[in-house]
């Protein structure tokens, strides 16, 4: 059954409040609803509210009673909504939100000759899940525990097999950059593991899969996992290491309930500092504080809005010194004071590697705070990549995490920097075959980015209790959204193909519960020496030769990328080139990007209001079309366009020389061209104009879009300058949210301003907020189409 889409303004769902809690406080092994014996296969069932069940299967009863694994919040299970009925036909667990039925053990029989030699010796287990309407949405047909030795440890490959109906579509499972356009994972085989060197760009494992049938599966195993949906009639999860099968099933009447369930299990997504939604300027790298200040001051002189300056790697004297090179940055405190005076904040890069000749290596080695080889010795680099010198801090060790944060805090962050950038969080020193303090790197293959980032998040909040955490991070795992991190797609290439891959990759990442995702605008890697384009560039590169060389169409590519980035959760310029600022790619490119930079800041009231909805409900605001239009079968595999909040449909341009693009307008709504205000009926493809100064953007009929006044950064108070109303078939509403943008007061409902904007009978009203705004809001209205 397809999802029923919710109205553009979504009601707030009540969630279990979740503060930052160490992942090593594992959920208590509360008594399950039942522990069933299926002829030697034990099945434990516990509930986490009316629409979430946790199923664990193993041959060792102790394994099924251990409780969930890492990433799941240490909150008690909630079995109260369910009733359990046992009978000859099996065991049934029923609540108002779902029904789980576990099949009875089959009658004993003599196995065939083939079964004796080729069939698994496990007792069979089957189960079915029905939604609140009684429709079967999931059917597990088998499970596996295949003995094997991994990293010297006798263990098992564990997995589960589910039926795969012909009309089912699959999404999520983290970041995978192997697709150029398609979004549906159906028929693909994904290696769910953090993999910097994946062919299409870094892959990141967040094992949360969402189905078009109205359910999600959280696969509870941090080992490398293979996900094979709808291949030969089956959907399979297979993890490389484990002693049990453990997964959660979440059901929902709509998409919001699925993401509320995921947030209940793994944690809410906090609202980032408001500066995170402005422009972030980075480069690999600014080699002096004078250069940082020159760039910052140039932004102010040109009056291009900017919120954050980034200091990337090698500002230190040696990898792992955790210092600031005085030759490059003689006065970081003064630099940061100057940035703050300009209304800007700063991010500084922190790496988890330590060279053997660094000042802390011997201390950390003696404490056992590094990743180790099979003989228990610190592993220095990896043999297959020349740039892998140094040892990896073992962030699975709470003491090592604490040591690392405190040294970074005292040596680097205390010099006036606002936020850390945690690079190499896959980690880059691949743990396969090595040992963490918690266990083998193979068993905990995907865990590092969660514990590493969360260690910093906890440290930051303890250090500055009422200053919001912001962390730039390169990888994630279950629960990483609760750390206050902004995630990005790693060191991608500066090519048109890489740009095209970002769109479906980002949409499946946000579908995995990771709402704050972005990418290096323009690509990170060095520019190719020459272009591969066959069409004349749409922007003149002649005044940018010192940056782009003979890559004639790069100003066009960078501009298209920036236009796309304007409609992503974070807008961050970065790259390994001589210059990386708005004015670095020629006057024509500068003019277009400046226009979109200004538009981004106009949209901040709209975007920030979406951040509050994400905090309340878990729903991402950059999302694939199937989330809003699940009853339209045409959107199931569209990965080239997406919704940005409930109002905007965005179709980035990803081909060189392209000046028009085919765009699908989903059924069930009319649509307005954002640039021309022309109205279109939905349920059809249209050919949208895409001259170089715009990309196709449409607005859903029945939307209200507040636009903010021009500001230089979010440090300024931003007034609402205009309220756009796009009439639909009925009324419209929008909840405009604001707070101080910096503290955690919003968690207590303090110092927040909420105005309910309603369009009814041709008039706009504003309820809540200041009396002055309520009176002035109707005067700010512009009705599109009139």
N, C-alpha and C positions, 0 to 999 in steps of 0.2 A: 504494500500500500504506500503510495507516495505521501510525502509530508504535506500537511496543510500549512500554507504560509500565513504568518501572522500579519497584522496590520502594521503600517510603517512605524507608528509609535507603539512600542512594546511595553507591556506592564512589567514592573519590577517583580522578579521572582525572589522569594526568600531563600537564602542560602545559609549553610553552616558557616559562621564566621571562622576565618582561619588566619591566625597570625603566622609570621615566619617561624617555623618550627623545624628543628634539625631533622633531616631525613633519617638519622640514626636512632631517633626515638620511634622505632617501628610501631605500627598499630598494635595495640594489645590484642592478644589472642583470645578474644571474647568467645564465650560459648556460642557455637553456630546454632542456627535453627535446627539443624539435624546433621548427623554424621551417618551416612548410609554405607552398608557393606554390600557390595555387588560381587559376591563370590571371590573376595580377595582384592577387589578394587574398592578403595574407600573414597567416598564422595562427601565433601563437606559443603553445606550451603549456609551462607549468612547474608543478611540484608543490610543495606545502608540507606534505608528509607523505602518508600513504597515503589520506586521505579528502578532500584539498583540491587542486583544480587551478585554475590561473589561465589564462584564455583571453584573448588579445588579438588583435584583427583590425584591419587597416588596409591602405590602398593603398601607404603608404610603409613600407618594411621597417624603417627606423630607428625609426618610431613603435612597432612591436611589440616592439622590443628595449630600450625605455627602462625597463622594470620597472614595478612598481605605483606608484600615486599616493599622495596624502596620507592619513594615518590608518593606513596599513599599517605594521607595525613594520619597522625596518631590519634585519631578520634574513635570512640567506640562505635561498633556496628549498631544499627538500629533495627532489631528484628520485630519490633512491636506491630508494624503495619501488616505483617504476614500471618496467615494461618496455614498449618501443615496438616495434610490429610494423607494417611498411608492406606494402601489397599493392594489387592492382588495385581492391579495394573501399574503399580509403581507408587511414587511419592509425588504429591502435588503441593506446591507452595503458592498461595494466592494472596494478592493485595489489590488495592484499588488501581494500582498502576501497571501490574503485570501478573502473569502466571508462569511459573517454572514447573515443568513436569520432568522427573527423572525416571527413566524406564526401569522396570524390574529386571533382576538378573534373569537371563534366559535359562530355560530348563537344562539340566545336565544332559550331555550326549557324548557319544564316542566321536572324536575328531576323525576326519578323513585323512588319508595318507598325505595329501597335499598340505593340509592344515598342520599336520605333525611336523613337517619339515620347513614350510615356507610361511605359515601364518604366525603372527605375533602370539606370545604366550599370555598376553594380558587379558584379564577378564573384560568383556565388552561393557561400555557405558554409553548410553544414548540419552539425550535430553531435548526438550523443545521449550521455546519461550513464546508466549503469546502476549500481545499488547493489551491495553486497557479495554479495547473493543473486542477482544477475544480472537483476533486474527494471529495466526502463526507467523512470526517474523524471523525466527532463527531455529535451526535444527542441527544439533551436534550429532554426527554419525559415528565418530570414532576418536580414539586418542592413542598416543604412543609414548613409550619410554624405551628407547633403544640404547643398550649399553655401549659406552665408548670411553676411551681415555683421552682427556683433553688437558694439555699442560701438565702432564704427569699425574692427573687426578682421575680416579675412576668415577665416572658419572654417567649421565644419560643425555641423549638428544630427546627432548620432550616436545610434544605437539598435540594439536587437536584439529579435527577435520569437521567441516560444516557443509551442509548442502548449499548449492549455489544456483538459485532460480535464474532462469534465462533473462528476467527483467530486472535483476538486482544490479545496483551500481555501488562502488566502493570508493571512499575518499579518506584523506588523512595520512596517517603513518609517518608523519614528520616531513622532512624536506628531501625531495628527490628531484634532481635536475635533468633527468633523462628524457623528458617530454618537451616537444616544441610547441604543442598546442592542446593536446587532449588532457583532460583532467581525471576522468574515470580510471581507476586502477585495475579495472576488470581485465583479465587476461594477461596481466603483467606479473613478473616475478621480481619482488623487491627484496634486496638484502638490507634489512633494517639494522644498520650499524653506522656509527659515526665514521665517515670515510672521507678524509680530506682529498684523496686522489681519485675519487669517483670520476668516471669518464666525462660526464656532463657538468661537473662541478660538485662541490662537497655535498655528501648526503648526511642527514641527521636523523637519528631514530627517536621518534616519539610514538610509541606503539599504542596509539588510540585510533581506531578505525570507525568511521561512521558510514552507515548503510542507508541507501534510499528507502529501505523498508521500515525505517523509523526506529532504529536501535543503534547502539554503539558498543564496541568491544574494547576494553582496556586490557591489553595483554601484559600480565604481571610477571615479567622476566627481563632482567637487564642484560642478558647474554645476547650475542649476535643472533638475530632472528630473521628467518625467511618468511615472507608473506606472499602467498600465491593465491589470489582471489579468482574464482570462477575459471579454473583450468580443469578440463575434463570433468566438469560437473561438480567439482569440489572447491572449497576455499580452505586453505591450510595455513596455520601458524606452526612454525618449527623453530625452537630455540636450541642453540648449540650445547648449552649446559643447564642441568637442572635435575631435581629429584621429584618433581611434581608438575602437574599442569595447573595453572592458576590464572583465572581471568574474571573480569567483571562484565556484566551485561547491563547496559542502561537503556531503558525504553522511554519514549516520550510521544505525546500527542503532536508536538511540533519540535522544531530544531532547538528552540530555546530551552526546552526541558532537558534535552540531551546535554547541552553545554552547562546547564545548571547542575546536572548530575556529575559531570566531569569536574566542575569546580568543587562540588561537595567532597569528592574523593581526593582531589589533588591540590586544592587551594584556589582562592580567588586571585584574580588579576588586579593588582593595585593600580590606581591612577598614577601615571608617572608625573614627575614635575612638568609644569606647563611648558618649560623650555624644550622638552623633548619633542614637542610638536612643531617647533619652529625649524629654521634651517640650521643644520650642523655642518661645519666646515672642517674637513680633514684632508690630509695629504700624507703620502708615504715618501718623505716625511719633512716637516719643518725643522731645519737643522739649527735654529737659534731662536732665542726668545725675541730678538729683534724682528725676525721674519714673522713670527706669530703676531706680534703687535702691529707690524706693517700691514698685514692682511686684514686684521681686525679694524684698524683705522681706515683702510681703504673702503671697506664695506660701509662704514659710517659716512665717509666723505661722498661716496656715490649714492648714499641713502638706499642701499639694498638691505632689507631686513635680515638679521642674523642673530641667533641665540647662543650658539655654543662653538667655541674653538677647541680643536683636538690636538694634543701633542702625542704623536705616534712614537714607535719604538726607537731605540738607540739614542735616547736622550741621556741614557746612563753611561757609565764608564766601562762596564763589562756586564754581560748577561748574568743576572743573579746577584749583582752588587746591591740592587735595590737602593740606588742613589741617583742623584741628578748631577750630570757633568757640569761643573762650574764654568768650563770653557764655552759651552754652548748656552747654558742657562744660568748666568751668574746671579740672578735675583728672581727666582720663581715666585717668591712671595709678592714682590713688586709687580711682576708681570700679571699675576692673577688679580691684584688690586686694580690695575689699569683696565683689565678686561671687565671686571665687575663695575667699574666706573662708566664703562661704555654700555652697560646693560647686558653684558654677556657672561656666560659661565664657561667652565673648562672641563674637559675630559682628558685623562692621561692613561696611556697604555701600560698594562702590567702583564708581564709574562711569567709562566710557572716553571721556567727552566733555569738551571744553575750550572754555570761552567765550573769545571774542577778547580780552576785557579782563582775563583771568586772568594770573597771574604767569608761567606757563610757555608761554603760547601762542606768543609770538614765537620763543622758543628752539626749540620743537618744529616750528614752521613753517619756520624756517631749516634745520633738520636734515632736513626732508622726512619727518617721522614721522607725517603725517596722511593720511587718505583724500583723494584729489585728484579734481578734475573733469577733463574731457577736455582742457583746456588746461594741465594740470599745476599748477593752483592749488589750495590747500587748500579743501575744501568745508565751508562753514559752514552746518550745518543742512540741512533739506530743505524744498522749497517746498510740499509737500502737507500738512504737519502743523504747527500753530502752536507746538508744544512741542519742536521739533527744533533749537533753537539750539545752537551749539557744533560743534567739529570732532571727528572720531573718531580716536583713536589707531590707527595702522596696525599691528595685531598680527601681520600677515604678515611684518613686518620684524623679524628677531631683535634688532637693536639697539634698536628702539623698545620691544619687549617687555621687554628688560632694563632700559632706562631707566625704564619705567613701574613695573615691580615694585619697583625699588630706591627710587624716590621714595615709593611707597605704604608700603613697609616702614619707611623712615626717618621719614616724616612722620605715619603713622597707626598701622600695626600695632605699631610699637615702643612705643606708649603703653599696652601691656598687653593689647591685643586678641588673641584666640586665633586667629581664622579670618577670612578675607575672604568677602564676598558679592559676587560679580561680576554686576552687573546689566547689562541691555541687551546680552547676548552674542549676539544674533541676527546682526549688530548692529541696534540700533534705527534707526541711520542707514543705510537700505537701500543696498547698494553697487551696485545696477543702474545702469549708465551711468557709473560712476566707476572710479577706478584705485587699486589697491593697489600696493605696491612689488613684489609678486611677479607682478602682471599685472592684467588687468581684473577689476572686481568681478563681472562676469557669468561669467567663466570660473571664478572661485573663490567663487561665490555662497554656498556653504554651509560654507566653511572656517573663518570667523572664530571661532566658539565653541570650536573645538578648539585653535587656536593661542593664543587669548587665555587660555583656562583653563590650558592646559598650560604657558604661560610662567609663570604664577603658581605652578603646582604645582612646577615645577622650581626656581623661586626660593625657595619655602617650604622645600623639602627641603634645598636647599643651606644655607639660613639656619639651620634647626633640623634637623639630619640624622636625629635619632632621635625626632622629634615628628611624628605622622601628619598628613598634609595633609587638611584638610576645606575645601571650597569650595562655597558655594551658587551655583548657576549656572542661567541661564534657558534655555539652548539647548545642543545637542550635535551631534556629527557622529561618523563612524566613529572609534572609538578613544577617545572622550571618557570612557568608563568607567574608563580607566586613570589619570585625573588625580586621583582622590580626591574628585570632585565629587558633590554631591547636586543633582539636577535637579528643577525644579518647573514647573508648567504655565502660568505667567505670570499676567497680570492679569485673571483671570476674574471674571465677574459673580456677585453674591451672590444667586443664584436657584436654585430647584429644578431647572430645566432645566440650568443650568451644572453642578450637582452630578451629575446623571445622565450628562452627557457625560464627566465625569472618569473613570468606570470603564472603558469601552472604550478611551478615549484612553491611560490609564495602562497597560493590559494590552498594547496594541500597542507602547507605548514600551519596556516591559520585555522584550517579545518581540524587540525590536531590539538586545538585548544591553546595554541601559542599566538595570541592576538597581535603582539608587537613584533613585527617582522619587517625587514627592509633589505636593501642591498647597496653596494658601492655604486653610486651613480657614475656612469662612464666606464665601469669595470676597473678592477684593481691592477691587473697585470700590465706590464710595459706595452706600449703601443707597437703594433707591427710596423716594419719599415716602409711598407707601401700598402695601398688600398687593393681590395679585391672587387671593388664596386664596378659595375658595368654602366651605371647611369651617372649623369652629371650630378654633382652634389647640389643640394637645395640651399646650402649656405656657403658663402664665400670663405674658403680657408686661407686666402693669400696673406691676411694679416695675423695669422696664427702659426706660421711655419715653424717658429722656434719651439713650439709645443707639439704640433701634430706632424711635422715633417712632411712626408709624401702620402700620409694617410688622409687623402683629400676629403673624404666624407666623414671624418671623425667629428668635426663641429656639428654636423647634422645628427650623428649618432648620439653625441653627448646631450644635445638639445632634446631629442626625442626621449632619451632616458630621464632627463630632468622633468619633462612633462609628465611622464609616468610616475616618477617619484613624488610629484606634487600630490598625487592621489594614493599614496601609501601611508601606513601609520607613522613612519619616520622618514625624513627627507635629509639625506646625508651625502655630501660630495666627498669623494675619496679617489685615490689612484696613484699609481707609480709613474708619474710624469713630472716634467719640469715645473709646471704650474697646474693647479686644479681648482681655480676659483671661477666665479661666474664670468669674469672678464678675460679668461685665459684662452678662449677658443674663437676669437674674432669678434668684431663689432656686431655683426648680424646675429650671431649666436647669443651674444651678451644681451641684446635687446629682447630677444624672445624669452630667454631664461629669467631676465629681470621681471618680465610681465608675469611669469608663472610664480616667481618668488613672492611677488605682491599678492597674487591670488591665494597662495597658500596661507598667508597671514590673514586675508579676508575670511578664510574658511575656518580659522582656529575656533571661534565660538561653536560652530557646527561640529568640528572634530572633537573638541573637548567634551561636548555633550555626549558624543558617542562613547568616549572613554568611561564616562560614568555608567552608561548602560552596560558596557563590558564588565566593569567592576560589580555591578548588581547581578548580572545574569550569566556571565561567562561567555556570551556571544561575541565573536570577533566582529569588528566593523568593516574590515576589508574581507570580503567573503565571496565565494563562488555563487553563481546565479541559482544553483539548485537549493540554496538555503532559503531564498525568498520566493522562489517560483517552483516549488517541488511538484506541483500538479502539471507543469508544462514539460512534456517528455523531451522537447527539443533542447533543453538546457543541460541535460545529464552529463555531456562530455565537453562542454564549452570551457576551455581553459585559456582563452585569448581575451576575455573581458570579464568584468566582475562588478559587484556592487561595492560602493564606498559609503557605508552607512545606508539608511533606508531610502535615500533620495537619489544618489548619483549612480549611473551606470557608466563605467569607464572602459574604453577600448583602446589601449595604447598602440601606437604605430611602431612596428618592429621590422619593417622592411625599408631598405635604402631607396630613396627616390619616390616613396609612396605618398600620394596626395589625396587619396580617397580609400576608404576601407569599408568592407561589408560588415555590418553590425547587426546582431540579432536583438530585437526588442521583445522581451518575453510577453507571453499572453497574460491576460488578466488585468492589464493596465494600459492607459495611454501614456505617451512619452513626449517630452519637449526637448528639442535640441538646445543645449545649454548656451550655445554661442549665438544662434539665430532666433531662438524662441519658437521655431516652427514645431507644430504638433503632429504626432504620428500615432496611429493605432498600433497596439502590440500584437504579438503572435506572428511576426514576419521579419524578414531580413530587409535592411535598407542599406543603400550605398551612401555613406556619410563622407562629406568633404573633410579633408585633413591637410590643408595647407600647412606649411612649416610652422606657422605661428599658433597652431592649435591641434589637439587630438580629439577624436570623437568622444564627447561626453553628453549624456542624456540625463534628464531629470524625470523621475516617476511622477505622473499626474497624481495630485493629492498630497504634494509635499510642501513643507514650509522650510525655507533655508535662510537662516540669519547670517548676515555678512558683517564682519567687524570693520571698524575704522582702521586706516593705515597706521601702523606702528613700526618702530625699528626693532623691537624685540618684545617678548612676552613679559619682560620686566616692567613694561609700561601698562597702565590700566587701559584696556581696550573697550571703547564704547561700541554698541551696535549701531551701525550706520544705515543699514537697509535690511528689510525683511522681504524676501522673495516668496510669493505665493504662486504655486503651480496648480491651478484648479483641476479637480478630478470630478468623479461622479457624485461625490458627497462632500462631507466636511473633512477638514484636515487639522492635525495638531502636531506640535513639536515641544518637547520639554527642553528648554534652554537651561543649561547648568553652568555654574561657575563657582569657584572657591579661591583661596589665596594662591593656589598653584604651586605651593612649596612644602607645606606641612602636612601632617597626618590628621589635622583637625576634622577633615571630611569623614574619617572613619567614625567619628563620634557625632556627626551631623552638625558640627560647629562651623561657623563662618562660611556657610554655603548659601548660594543664592539660586533658587530654582523658579523659573517662570514657565507656566504652561501657556503656550501660544495656541490659540484656537481660531480656526477660520470657519465661520458658519454664517449662512445666509448673506454672503457677500461682505462680511465684516470680520475684522480681527480683534480679538481680545487677549489680554495678557493677565493671567492670574498668578499671584505670588510675586516675589521679588520686590523691588522698591516701588513705592507709589509713583515716583517720577517716571520710571520706565513704563509702568502700566498705562500711564496717561499718554506718553509719547509714542508708544509702540504702533498704534494705528496710523500715525502720521508717517511712519517709516516704510509702510507697505508699498510694494510694487507688485501688481497682479500681472502675471505673464499671460499674454494672449489677449489683453484688453488694449 
